[in-house]
Amino acid sequence: MGERDEVAEDQLLTYARELNRVFRSERALTAELDDQTRRLHAANLAAVRTLALVVGARDEAARTHLERTVDLALRLTDRIDPPLARDGSLGCAFLLHDIGEMAIPEAILRKPGPLTPDEWEVMRTHPEIGARILADMEFLGDAIEVVRSHHERWDGDGYPEGLAGEDIPLGARIFSVCDAFDAMTSDRPYRGALPFEHAVEEILTGSGTQFDPEVVKAFGDLVAELPTLRGGPAQG
């Protein structure tokens, strides 16, 4: 090997060592930033859970309905799209889906009988209000659209935008099934809880109209494997 080759080799070795040093330094910095990001994300999730508790604290029935529905929705999401289920922002959207109801008068929210057409107009504003409340929580990302869209219907007859089919975010399509199921199997001021089998049948009947057929199919498979639901979520 000539002197020039030896110089070139020494230069390459020096360059390689420097690259390795920079790489180790960058890796350490990335690990530190990742840890800070995880801590910030955990703090954000904790804040969201606290906010959800505040929103749900208006009564025990609302709080337990929220807990049951979120649990079932996350289970169903894990069956349909496991990576989506691991997205912490989706769980936040489930927890805060009705945050817009904070702007709805108590007389409408607590009315023991059917709402009038004018009252329904007011009630239907809560998904859009909820999305506006959460708009500045950038860490929620696309999950805010789940809050906006959880009352949309597969056939386009929902609100607030009349979205249809796969234009509705998947998380919202999943949550709407679970929300409806738990509402049917819970006591309400104007009616008693429906039997488990009746509620499941109602969900199945809504396939292709109110609900995404694929989500309904996955829901039917899931509830068949969850015997604890057969007593009705309201009792579980």
Secondary structure in CASP SS format (residue, H / E / C, confidence):
PFRMAT SS
TARGET T0000
AUTHOR 0000-0000-0000
METHOD secondary structure of the structure
MODEL  1
M C 1.00
G C 1.00
E H 1.00
R H 1.00
D H 1.00
E H 1.00
V H 1.00
A H 1.00
E H 1.00
D H 1.00
Q H 1.00
L H 1.00
L H 1.00
T H 1.00
Y H 1.00
A H 1.00
R H 1.00
E H 1.00
L H 1.00
N H 1.00
R H 1.00
V H 1.00
F H 1.00
R H 1.00
S H 1.00
E H 1.00
R H 1.00
A H 1.00
L H 1.00
T H 1.00
A H 1.00
E H 1.00
L H 1.00
D H 1.00
D H 1.00
Q H 1.00
T H 1.00
R H 1.00
R H 1.00
L H 1.00
H H 1.00
A H 1.00
A H 1.00
N H 1.00
L H 1.00
A H 1.00
A H 1.00
V H 1.00
R H 1.00
T H 1.00
L H 1.00
A H 1.00
L H 1.00
V H 1.00
V H 1.00
G H 1.00
A C 1.00
R C 1.00
D C 1.00
E H 1.00
A H 1.00
A H 1.00
R H 1.00
T H 1.00
H H 1.00
L H 1.00
E H 1.00
R H 1.00
T H 1.00
V H 1.00
D H 1.00
L H 1.00
A H 1.00
L H 1.00
R H 1.00
L H 1.00
T H 1.00
D H 1.00
R H 1.00
I H 1.00
D C 1.00
P H 1.00
P H 1.00
L H 1.00
A H 1.00
R C 1.00
D C 1.00
G H 1.00
S H 1.00
L H 1.00
G H 1.00
C H 1.00
A H 1.00
F H 1.00
L H 1.00
L C 1.00
H C 1.00
D C 1.00
I H 1.00
G H 1.00
E H 1.00
M H 1.00
A H 1.00
I C 1.00
P C 1.00
E H 1.00
A H 1.00
I H 1.00
L H 1.00
R C 1.00
K C 1.00
P C 1.00
G C 1.00
P C 1.00
L C 1.00
T C 1.00
P H 1.00
D H 1.00
E H 1.00
W H 1.00
E H 1.00
V H 1.00
M H 1.00
R C 1.00
T C 1.00
H H 1.00
P H 1.00
E H 1.00
I H 1.00
G H 1.00
A H 1.00
R H 1.00
I H 1.00
L H 1.00
A C 1.00
D C 1.00
M C 1.00
E H 1.00
F H 1.00
L H 1.00
G H 1.00
D H 1.00
A H 1.00
I H 1.00
E H 1.00
V H 1.00
V H 1.00
R H 1.00
S H 1.00
H C 1.00
H C 1.00
E C 1.00
R C 1.00
W C 1.00
D C 1.00
G C 1.00
D C 1.00
G C 1.00
Y C 1.00
P C 1.00
E C 1.00
G C 1.00
L C 1.00
A C 1.00
G H 1.00
E H 1.00
D H 1.00
I C 1.00
P C 1.00
L H 1.00
G H 1.00
A H 1.00
R H 1.00
I H 1.00
F H 1.00
S H 1.00
V H 1.00
C H 1.00
D H 1.00
A H 1.00
F H 1.00
D H 1.00
A H 1.00
M H 1.00
T C 1.00
S C 1.00
D C 1.00
R E 1.00
P C 1.00
Y C 1.00
R E 1.00
G C 1.00
A C 1.00
L C 1.00
P C 1.00
F H 1.00
E H 1.00
H H 1.00
A H 1.00
V H 1.00
E H 1.00
E H 1.00
I H 1.00
L H 1.00
T H 1.00
G C 1.00
S E 1.00
G C 1.00
T C 1.00
Q C 1.00
F E 1.00
D C 1.00
P H 1.00
E H 1.00
V H 1.00
V H 1.00
K H 1.00
A H 1.00
F H 1.00
G H 1.00
D H 1.00
L H 1.00
V H 1.00
A H 1.00
E C 1.00
L C 1.00
P H 1.00
T H 1.00
L H 1.00
R H 1.00
G H 1.00
G C 1.00
P H 1.00
A H 1.00
Q H 1.00
G C 1.00
END
